[in-house]
């Protein structure tokens, strides 16, 4: 064996050992097998070649999240953030943590904002995190902090209005929504939020707002304007007008479940139980897994003396949505 071979052999063995160590570190990940599969494999191969490339982890995180795999996506967002403090990485972490564990999201955000203090997205995420954690006052303070610097941020105005609504301050919430509407009257979601607020507070401005929405609906496919007007008339005890508008809502969109629920619940309130039951059974053909519908069917059956059927449908409602404790309690209380 020549001198070069004597030197090269131990060097090659050293490289093999290093690669083995790297492979062992990679295999620690509980997502290894998943990440070797399509469509993640190409990015995983690239990461193996460039383990310090933060952008590759970010791209794989996005791909994982779009495939409804939030946990490995979070791990990749966190790895990207550890390599480079970029806003988009922190925003990805905050979004996933807020859905999973709002308190953990808040801990992360309060640290991340120190790294990127000028980030609007992180400030907004902080407000959303406080809201998700049930800390309404803190969320409002976070919104106000953003609006002090950016008073025309419509998404923040909408969020502030929602938070004020949760505190029972409908008057101020409406004033905030009206300000947002003046800034972006073309925002359809904002129109609907404002219309619902008007309807819930018996404010007749809902009528002109909804009429304007109906006029611009050239194809006549939107049920919402009729629905909000129906809620307004129901709240003002004009039940006949409300029922006709809920009918108009589902005529414009046969699959608009809220229209059926509101019509059926109003008929129930009027003690027209068989008519209400027909409405809810019709809604059942559109969405057989809508928990609210089974709950209202059960209420009608209970009012009609059909206790066994009612109990079964209360249980079905709870089975479809285990947060629907009212349905469970109603079933348990039926003797």
Buried (B, 14 or more C-beta within 10 A) or exposed (E): EEEEEEEEEEEEEEEEEEEEEEEEEBEEEEBEEBBEEEEBEEBBEBBEEEBEBBBBBBBBBBBBBEEEBBEBBBBBBBBBBEBEEBBBBBBBBBBBBBEEBBEBBBEBBEEBBEEBEEBBBBBBBBBBBBBBBEBBEBBBBBBEBBBEEEEEBBBBBBBBBBBBBBEEBBEEBBEBBBBBBEBBEEBEEBBBBBBBBBBBBEBEBBBEBBEBBBEEBEEEEBBBBBBBBBBBBBBEEBBEBBBBBBBBBBEBBEEBBBBBBBBBBBBBEEEBBEBBBBBBBBBBEBEEEBBBBBBBBBBBBBBBEBEEBBBBBBBBBBBBBEEBEEBBEBBEEBE
